[in-house]
């Protein structure tokens, strides 16, 4: 009797937070894609000292850092995760591809993890809270490592059917998600191709691959991960939020405005994170430019009354 009454309630209840574990091949690829660029980043200084860093490599790396980084901040985060604005179809597809070039995972999985983070921020269920193990110095040190990159190696998968049903139902975004392997290859090989053709040499291709592919990917990884770790521990909290999110100004430029994290958590759907005077937010400025051209619309800009209601005393 009890089994017949419990089964329907399980079917009608909310979908589970997780949906199984990653397969072994995917776990191996994750280690490679995270650790190899990180080792390249560690090797960057001695390599530059003994080999040299050409201005062509810097131009290519900077261009791909901008493209992939803004694809994450404007596309994956402010648009696909939080709906801070609406976008025309060509731009939507372009944002999904540009964010994928950051090699932080397929768009739907990225969004599912981040929506889950906001639902359970700094509580049980948050995939990357630095407060996971407690508040002591030792616990926080362990938690910072977990929040920064340790959580990536857990095999638990966020349930996309629960957190991203809208994206799963979107044919364009689902296709971009399934083609992540293609965007990965483009992100790794296109800088080398450009560098080789520009320098007309294999050396130019190799140095561009090192700096504009591996080092660029790893640098952007750690900037993004620092928002998860640093910006929940160190910094200011001018707004009331349900968690320990902070604003950390030193990361503002290289994160394109993402480090105004307390402001974001206080008003997650707002398209601008740097809402106070002097807070540079490159992503928001570009969204405003796209709005003028008509590429985006219904932008959720900050409202004075909403900000005032959320200010900390």
Wavefront OBJ file of the C-alpha trace (Angstrom):
o trace
v 0.000 0.000 0.000
v 2.772 2.433 0.917
v 4.646 1.786 -2.325
v 1.636 2.749 -4.447
v 1.136 6.031 -2.580
v 4.788 7.071 -2.592
v 5.541 6.482 -6.274
v 3.201 9.227 -7.610
v 4.596 11.785 -5.158
v 8.098 11.097 -6.399
v 6.980 11.572 -9.986
v 5.130 14.814 -9.240
v 7.819 16.311 -7.017
v 10.676 18.557 -8.152
v 13.334 17.034 -10.355
v 16.515 16.004 -8.489
v 19.416 18.438 -8.276
v 21.862 16.005 -9.881
v 21.402 13.517 -12.702
v 24.051 10.839 -12.339
v 27.788 11.093 -12.814
v 30.139 11.974 -15.640
v 31.460 9.069 -17.720
v 35.139 8.173 -17.285
v 36.193 9.465 -20.725
v 34.692 12.847 -19.942
v 36.436 12.959 -16.578
v 39.776 12.262 -18.261
v 39.154 15.005 -20.821
v 38.274 17.406 -18.015
v 41.617 16.786 -16.317
v 43.444 17.353 -19.600
v 41.564 20.548 -20.504
v 42.025 22.076 -17.048
v 45.532 20.937 -16.168
v 47.361 21.245 -19.511
v 46.521 24.956 -19.986
v 47.334 25.517 -16.296
v 50.765 23.926 -16.749
v 51.264 26.162 -19.778
v 50.414 29.161 -17.600
v 52.993 28.063 -15.019
v 55.574 27.634 -17.770
v 54.814 31.021 -19.318
v 57.393 33.079 -17.428
v 60.441 30.829 -17.984
v 59.386 30.227 -21.585
v 59.051 33.957 -22.214
v 62.422 34.569 -20.564
v 64.273 32.045 -22.658
v 62.274 32.065 -25.896
v 60.502 35.382 -26.171
v 56.938 36.556 -26.490
v 56.182 38.197 -29.824
v 53.787 41.073 -30.295
v 51.799 38.939 -32.775
v 51.168 36.380 -30.021
v 49.996 39.130 -27.680
v 47.566 40.534 -30.261
v 46.085 37.109 -31.023
v 45.880 36.149 -27.339
v 44.233 39.465 -26.431
v 41.684 39.134 -29.232
v 40.715 35.584 -28.237
v 40.643 36.546 -24.536
v 38.160 39.301 -25.349
v 36.039 37.113 -27.621
v 35.831 34.091 -25.334
v 35.727 36.060 -22.074
v 32.891 38.306 -23.173
v 31.146 35.255 -24.584
v 31.071 33.923 -21.020
v 30.208 37.143 -19.185
v 27.639 38.560 -21.599
v 26.444 35.308 -23.149
v 26.679 32.371 -20.754
v 26.160 34.451 -17.616
v 24.088 37.580 -18.061
v 22.005 36.337 -20.982
v 21.566 32.564 -20.925
v 21.707 32.117 -17.136
v 19.876 35.188 -15.870
v 17.963 36.662 -18.821
v 19.314 40.164 -18.214
v 18.268 41.066 -21.752
v 16.767 39.536 -24.878
v 18.827 39.017 -28.033
v 18.169 38.585 -31.735
v 18.694 35.069 -33.007
v 22.063 35.608 -34.801
v 23.519 37.208 -31.670
v 22.157 34.443 -29.440
v 23.937 31.823 -31.517
v 27.109 33.920 -31.663
v 27.118 34.327 -27.869
v 26.744 30.575 -27.379
v 29.701 29.916 -29.674
v 31.884 32.710 -28.257
v 31.329 31.495 -24.684
v 32.166 27.945 -25.726
v 35.575 29.166 -26.946
v 36.468 29.807 -23.291
v 36.580 25.997 -22.860
v 34.605 26.086 -19.606
v 32.176 23.426 -20.783
v 29.127 23.324 -23.052
v 26.709 26.217 -22.694
v 23.797 24.257 -21.188
v 25.932 22.567 -18.560
v 27.595 25.888 -17.652
v 24.212 27.544 -17.212
v 22.789 24.618 -15.217
v 25.704 24.738 -12.770
v 25.378 28.485 -12.362
v 21.623 28.508 -11.876
v 22.101 25.802 -9.265
v 24.753 27.987 -7.605
v 22.304 30.869 -7.313
v 19.482 28.710 -5.977
v 21.676 27.266 -3.203
v 24.347 29.973 -2.920
v 26.684 29.232 0.020
v 24.294 26.554 1.276
v 23.985 22.788 0.826
v 23.543 22.175 -2.880
v 25.845 24.971 -4.050
v 28.373 23.249 -6.342
v 31.229 25.632 -5.502
v 30.798 27.486 -2.220
v 34.096 28.263 -0.425
v 32.204 27.926 2.882
v 31.434 24.276 2.188
v 33.653 22.907 4.977
v 33.111 25.529 7.669
v 34.400 28.909 8.798
v 37.721 28.065 10.449
v 40.920 29.074 8.676
v 41.696 25.479 7.754
v 38.148 24.801 6.569
v 38.057 28.020 4.558
v 41.415 27.263 2.925
v 40.063 23.896 1.844
v 36.822 25.512 0.734
v 38.632 28.123 -1.357
v 40.452 25.355 -3.213
v 37.166 23.562 -3.759
v 35.378 26.704 -4.972
v 38.211 27.740 -7.261
v 38.686 24.514 -9.196
v 38.282 21.469 -6.968
v 34.541 21.251 -7.610
v 35.217 20.754 -11.326
v 36.696 17.324 -10.681
v 33.660 15.988 -8.855
v 31.794 13.492 -11.013
v 28.337 14.672 -9.959
v 26.381 16.279 -12.817
v 23.853 19.049 -12.288
v 20.425 18.026 -13.570
v 19.921 20.024 -16.770
v 16.246 19.038 -17.028
v 15.624 20.771 -13.711
v 17.750 23.895 -14.183
v 17.799 24.517 -17.959
v 14.569 23.221 -19.552
v 14.357 26.439 -21.618
v 17.767 25.872 -23.218
v 17.168 22.171 -23.783
v 14.043 23.116 -25.718
v 15.925 25.683 -27.811
v 17.072 24.008 -31.046
v 19.838 26.554 -31.763
v 21.348 26.448 -28.301
v 21.053 22.660 -28.031
v 22.935 22.350 -31.322
v 25.662 24.732 -30.123
v 25.877 22.698 -26.915
v 26.270 19.399 -28.809
v 28.987 20.919 -31.003
v 31.192 21.822 -28.035
v 33.942 19.543 -29.357
v 34.065 21.633 -32.530
v 34.312 24.905 -30.575
v 37.054 23.349 -28.433
v 39.070 22.498 -31.561
v 38.507 26.003 -32.954
v 39.626 27.614 -29.687
v 42.816 25.549 -29.604
v 43.766 25.493 -33.291
v 42.526 28.751 -34.815
v 45.038 30.940 -32.899
v 47.850 28.666 -34.126
v 46.572 28.894 -37.704
v 46.394 32.693 -37.525
v 49.842 32.898 -35.928
v 51.379 30.603 -38.515
v 49.878 32.462 -41.469
v 50.750 35.848 -39.978
v 54.397 34.890 -39.384
v 54.505 32.503 -42.351
v 56.323 29.985 -40.167
v 55.739 26.925 -38.000
v 57.371 28.821 -35.122
v 54.688 31.488 -35.379
v 52.021 28.778 -35.216
v 53.644 27.126 -32.212
v 54.114 30.317 -30.182
v 50.540 31.405 -30.955
v 49.264 27.995 -29.842
v 51.168 28.324 -26.567
v 50.206 31.918 -25.720
v 46.875 32.499 -27.464
v 45.470 29.005 -26.937
v 46.865 27.336 -23.812
v 47.913 30.333 -21.699
v 44.889 32.406 -22.716
v 42.481 29.579 -21.844
v 44.083 28.981 -18.465
v 44.194 32.671 -17.562
v 40.512 33.056 -18.378
v 39.735 29.877 -16.423
v 41.338 31.271 -13.288
v 39.733 34.682 -13.652
v 36.297 33.034 -13.903
v 37.036 30.644 -11.043
v 38.252 33.541 -8.871
v 34.739 34.978 -8.982
v 33.524 31.686 -7.469
v 36.203 31.599 -4.780
v 37.604 35.069 -3.998
v 34.328 36.907 -4.575
v 32.575 34.890 -1.879
v 35.235 35.561 0.758
v 37.217 38.773 0.205
v 35.825 42.208 -0.583
v 32.983 44.583 0.208
v 29.293 43.853 0.657
v 27.397 47.087 -0.072
v 24.153 45.219 -0.814
v 22.110 42.724 1.135
v 22.195 39.218 -0.312
v 21.239 35.743 0.891
v 24.872 34.621 0.762
v 28.442 35.819 1.365
v 29.070 37.264 -2.099
v 31.445 40.240 -2.270
v 32.636 42.970 -4.612
v 36.373 42.615 -5.319
v 37.601 45.564 -7.389
v 41.079 44.258 -8.454
v 39.393 41.697 -10.753
v 36.968 44.144 -12.364
v 38.854 44.828 -15.592
v 40.151 41.360 -16.452
v 36.784 39.797 -15.524
v 34.861 42.353 -17.630
v 32.843 43.480 -14.597
v 32.019 40.075 -13.113
v 33.813 40.743 -9.819
v 31.081 43.141 -8.669
v 29.637 39.908 -7.374
v 27.746 41.130 -4.320
v 25.887 43.612 -6.508
v 25.064 40.770 -8.894
v 23.797 38.412 -6.195
v 21.639 41.177 -4.747
v 19.937 41.603 -8.134
v 20.846 38.597 -10.322
v 18.823 39.465 -13.431
v 20.243 42.967 -13.744
v 22.385 43.328 -16.897
v 24.833 45.648 -15.141
v 26.888 44.384 -12.196
v 28.969 47.485 -11.505
v 26.033 49.592 -10.366
v 27.800 52.050 -8.074
v 29.853 55.119 -9.000
v 33.297 54.243 -10.321
v 32.575 50.533 -10.834
v 33.822 49.719 -14.327
v 31.705 47.079 -16.061
v 32.933 46.429 -19.610
v 30.273 43.790 -20.252
v 27.460 46.205 -19.398
v 28.937 48.883 -21.665
v 28.967 46.465 -24.585
v 25.390 45.401 -23.849
v 24.411 49.089 -23.985
v 26.139 49.450 -27.374
v 24.351 46.372 -28.696
v 21.075 47.801 -27.419
v 21.630 50.982 -29.458
v 22.146 48.890 -32.584
v 18.970 46.926 -31.849
v 20.793 43.614 -31.410
v 19.436 43.270 -27.855
v 16.283 44.601 -26.244
v 14.281 44.529 -22.985
v 17.533 45.079 -21.088
v 17.142 44.985 -17.325
v 19.146 48.039 -16.281
v 19.501 48.922 -12.573
v 16.692 50.958 -11.025
v 17.395 53.443 -8.241
v 14.497 52.251 -6.094
v 15.575 48.623 -6.421
v 19.182 49.488 -5.530
v 18.151 51.591 -2.545
v 15.984 48.765 -1.209
v 18.948 46.384 -1.305
v 21.626 48.652 0.184
v 23.202 47.418 3.410
v 22.823 49.648 6.441
l 1 2 3 4 5 6 7 8 9 10 11 12 13 14 15 16 17 18 19 20 21 22 23 24 25 26 27 28 29 30 31 32 33 34 35 36 37 38 39 40 41 42 43 44 45 46 47 48 49 50 51 52 53 54 55 56 57 58 59 60 61 62 63 64 65 66 67 68 69 70 71 72 73 74 75 76 77 78 79 80 81 82 83 84 85 86 87 88 89 90 91 92 93 94 95 96 97 98 99 100 101 102 103 104 105 106 107 108 109 110 111 112 113 114 115 116 117 118 119 120 121 122 123 124 125 126 127 128 129 130 131 132 133 134 135 136 137 138 139 140 141 142 143 144 145 146 147 148 149 150 151 152 153 154 155 156 157 158 159 160 161 162 163 164 165 166 167 168 169 170 171 172 173 174 175 176 177 178 179 180 181 182 183 184 185 186 187 188 189 190 191 192 193 194 195 196 197 198 199 200 201 202 203 204 205 206 207 208 209 210 211 212 213 214 215 216 217 218 219 220 221 222 223 224 225 226 227 228 229 230 231 232 233 234 235 236 237 238 239 240 241 242 243 244 245 246 247 248 249 250 251 252 253 254 255 256 257 258 259 260 261 262 263 264 265 266 267 268 269 270 271 272 273 274 275 276 277 278 279 280 281 282 283 284 285 286 287 288 289 290 291 292 293 294 295 296 297 298 299 300 301 302 303 304 305 306 307 308 309 310 311 312 313
